[in-house]
Amino acid sequence: MTAELKILLLEDNQSDADLIVRELRKSGLNYITKIVQTRLEFEKALQDFNPDLILADYSLPSFDGVAAFNIKQKICPDVPFIIVSGTIGEENAVELIKNGVNDYSLKDKLFTLTAKIKRALKDVAEKKEKIIAEAKIKTQNEKLFEIAFLQSHQVRRPIASLLGLISLCKFDDPNNPLNGEVLSRVEIAARELDTVILEIVKKTAEIKEMR
């Protein structure tokens, strides 16, 4: 069963509120609404009602949609916010959307509201999924770094032992040119391997830093 959507409606005109609620009934959404008219009621509803969506009039007697949006951004920035007004004007609407408002709907074109609500909810859901996916990738990268770091130390231990033995063996028979050549080549290979491992650890750390 789809979770019940909590819609907070900021509207001081009861007739307009009734029209919006009537339009919501046609949407097919599973929802409950809470209607508020003042700044105090709005702030309290953000805390107590914990809305999933906010529909706000643009102009109220002592409060407006811009102030409501700014308050919402401080308390619950991820909740979608749609202006529903008859007086907003195209220029103001564009400016609000640039500042983060999800969308707007004119009161004489409420038939567009459902589609805009569903789009806003979809955008929020996709944003949350992206954040979760990025957090998951970050966790996986950190685990990979930890594994690479531990394995590099495990590999470097026998290399260190090998280099130590080589440094001792060189003096056992300094007159044997074959032993000296073999030991020299082994030493070079061991040091090259050690350098490669150190480079891998360094690059892994740089990748982690970038993320």
C-alpha positions as CSV (number, residue, x, y, z in Angstrom):
1,M,0.0,0.0,0.0
2,T,1.3,3.5,-0.9
3,A,2.3,5.6,2.1
4,E,-0.1,8.4,2.9
5,L,1.2,11.7,1.5
6,K,1.1,14.7,4.0
7,I,0.3,17.9,2.1
8,L,0.6,21.2,3.9
9,L,-1.5,24.0,2.3
10,L,-0.8,27.6,3.1
11,E,-3.9,29.5,2.0
12,D,-5.9,32.2,3.8
13,N,-8.9,32.1,1.4
14,Q,-11.2,29.3,2.3
15,S,-12.9,29.2,-1.2
16,D,-9.4,28.8,-2.9
17,A,-8.4,26.2,-0.3
18,D,-11.6,24.2,-1.2
19,L,-10.8,24.4,-4.9
20,I,-7.3,23.1,-4.4
21,V,-8.5,20.3,-2.1
22,R,-11.1,19.4,-4.7
23,E,-8.4,19.2,-7.4
24,L,-6.3,17.0,-5.1
25,R,-9.2,14.6,-4.8
26,K,-9.0,14.0,-8.6
27,S,-5.2,13.3,-8.5
28,G,-5.5,9.7,-7.4
29,L,-2.9,10.4,-4.6
30,N,-3.2,8.8,-1.2
31,Y,-3.0,12.0,1.0
32,I,-4.0,14.0,4.0
33,T,-4.0,17.8,4.1
34,K,-3.5,20.4,6.7
35,I,-4.5,24.0,6.0
36,V,-2.8,26.9,7.7
37,Q,-3.1,30.7,7.2
38,T,-0.5,32.4,9.3
39,R,3.3,32.3,9.8
40,L,3.0,30.9,13.3
41,E,0.6,28.1,12.1
42,F,3.0,27.4,9.2
43,E,6.1,27.1,11.3
44,K,4.3,24.9,13.8
45,A,2.9,22.6,11.0
46,L,6.4,22.2,9.6
47,Q,7.5,20.8,13.0
48,D,4.4,18.9,14.0
49,F,2.7,17.8,10.8
50,N,6.1,17.0,9.1
51,P,4.8,17.5,5.5
52,D,5.9,15.6,2.4
53,L,4.8,18.5,0.2
54,I,3.9,22.1,0.6
55,L,1.5,24.1,-1.5
56,A,1.6,27.8,-0.7
57,D,-0.3,30.9,-1.9
58,Y,2.1,33.6,-3.1
59,S,0.4,36.6,-1.4
60,L,-1.3,36.6,2.0
61,P,-2.3,39.6,4.2
62,S,0.6,39.4,6.7
63,F,2.7,36.6,5.1
64,D,3.7,35.4,1.7
65,G,5.0,32.5,-0.3
66,V,8.6,33.8,-0.5
67,A,8.9,34.1,3.3
68,A,7.2,30.6,3.7
69,F,9.8,29.1,1.3
70,N,12.7,30.6,3.1
71,I,11.4,29.3,6.4
72,K,10.9,25.9,4.9
73,Q,14.4,25.9,3.5
74,K,15.8,26.2,7.1
75,I,13.6,23.6,8.7
76,C,13.0,21.0,6.0
77,P,15.0,21.9,2.8
78,D,14.2,18.6,1.0
79,V,10.4,19.0,1.1
80,P,9.1,20.1,-2.3
81,F,7.4,23.5,-2.4
82,I,4.9,24.6,-5.0
83,I,3.4,28.1,-5.3
84,V,-0.3,28.1,-6.0
85,S,-1.5,31.6,-6.8
86,G,-3.4,33.8,-9.1
87,T,-1.2,36.9,-8.7
88,I,2.4,35.6,-8.9
89,G,3.2,36.7,-12.5
90,E,5.5,34.9,-14.9
91,E,8.6,36.9,-14.0
92,N,8.2,36.3,-10.2
93,A,7.5,32.6,-10.8
94,V,10.7,32.2,-12.9
95,E,12.8,34.0,-10.2
96,L,11.3,31.7,-7.4
97,I,12.1,28.6,-9.4
98,K,15.7,29.8,-9.9
99,N,15.9,30.2,-6.1
100,G,14.8,26.6,-5.4
101,V,11.0,26.6,-5.5
102,N,10.0,23.4,-7.3
103,D,7.1,24.8,-9.4
104,Y,4.1,27.0,-9.5
105,S,0.5,26.6,-10.6
106,L,-2.1,29.3,-11.3
107,K,-5.4,29.1,-9.5
108,D,-7.3,29.5,-12.7
109,K,-5.4,26.5,-14.1
110,L,-5.5,24.1,-11.2
111,F,-5.9,21.2,-13.7
112,T,-2.1,21.4,-14.1
113,L,-1.4,21.0,-10.3
114,T,-1.5,17.2,-10.1
115,A,1.1,16.7,-12.8
116,K,3.4,19.3,-11.1
117,I,3.0,17.6,-7.7
118,K,3.9,14.2,-9.1
119,R,6.9,15.6,-10.9
120,A,8.1,17.4,-7.8
121,L,7.7,14.3,-5.7
122,K,9.6,12.3,-8.4
123,D,12.4,14.8,-8.4
124,V,12.8,14.6,-4.6
125,A,12.7,10.8,-4.7
126,E,15.4,10.6,-7.4
127,K,17.5,13.1,-5.4
128,K,17.3,10.9,-2.3
129,E,18.1,7.8,-4.3
130,K,21.2,9.6,-5.8
131,I,22.4,10.6,-2.3
132,I,21.9,7.0,-1.0
133,A,23.8,5.6,-4.1
134,E,26.7,8.1,-3.6
135,A,26.9,7.3,0.1
136,K,27.0,3.6,-0.8
137,I,29.8,4.1,-3.3
138,K,31.7,6.1,-0.8
139,T,31.4,3.3,1.8
140,Q,32.5,0.7,-0.8
141,N,35.5,2.8,-1.8
142,E,36.5,3.3,1.8
143,K,36.3,-0.5,2.4
144,L,38.4,-1.1,-0.8
145,F,41.0,1.4,0.4
146,E,41.1,-0.3,3.8
147,I,41.6,-3.8,2.1
148,A,44.2,-2.4,-0.3
149,F,46.0,-0.8,2.6
150,L,46.1,-3.9,4.7
151,Q,47.1,-6.2,1.8
152,S,49.9,-3.8,0.8
153,H,51.3,-4.1,4.3
154,Q,51.0,-7.9,4.2
155,V,52.9,-8.0,0.9
156,R,55.5,-5.6,2.0
157,R,56.4,-7.6,5.1
158,P,58.0,-10.6,3.2
159,I,59.6,-8.1,0.8
160,A,61.3,-6.4,3.7
161,S,62.4,-9.8,5.0
162,L,63.7,-10.7,1.6
163,L,65.7,-7.5,1.3
164,G,67.1,-8.0,4.8
165,L,68.3,-11.5,3.9
166,I,69.8,-10.3,0.6
167,S,71.8,-7.7,2.4
168,L,73.2,-10.4,4.7
169,C,73.8,-13.0,2.0
170,K,75.9,-10.6,-0.2
171,F,78.8,-10.9,2.1
172,D,78.8,-14.7,2.5
173,D,80.7,-15.3,-0.7
174,P,81.8,-12.0,-2.3
175,N,84.1,-13.9,-4.6
176,N,81.3,-15.8,-6.4
177,P,80.2,-13.5,-9.2
178,L,77.2,-15.6,-10.0
179,N,75.7,-15.3,-6.5
180,G,76.4,-11.6,-6.5
181,E,74.6,-11.2,-9.9
182,V,71.6,-13.3,-8.8
183,L,71.3,-11.5,-5.5
184,S,71.6,-8.2,-7.2
185,R,68.8,-9.0,-9.6
186,V,66.5,-10.3,-6.8
187,E,67.2,-7.1,-4.8
188,I,66.3,-4.9,-7.8
189,A,63.1,-6.9,-8.5
190,A,62.1,-6.7,-4.8
191,R,62.7,-3.0,-4.6
192,E,60.7,-2.4,-7.8
193,L,57.8,-4.4,-6.4
194,D,58.0,-2.4,-3.2
195,T,57.9,0.8,-5.2
196,V,54.9,-0.4,-7.2
197,I,53.0,-1.3,-4.0
198,L,53.8,2.1,-2.5
199,E,52.5,3.8,-5.7
200,I,49.3,1.8,-5.6
201,V,48.7,2.9,-2.0
202,K,49.4,6.5,-2.9
203,K,47.0,6.5,-5.9
204,T,44.3,4.8,-3.8
205,A,44.7,7.5,-1.2
206,E,44.5,10.2,-3.8
207,I,41.3,8.7,-5.3
208,K,39.7,8.6,-1.8
209,E,40.7,12.2,-1.2
210,M,39.0,13.3,-4.5
211,R,35.8,11.6,-3.5
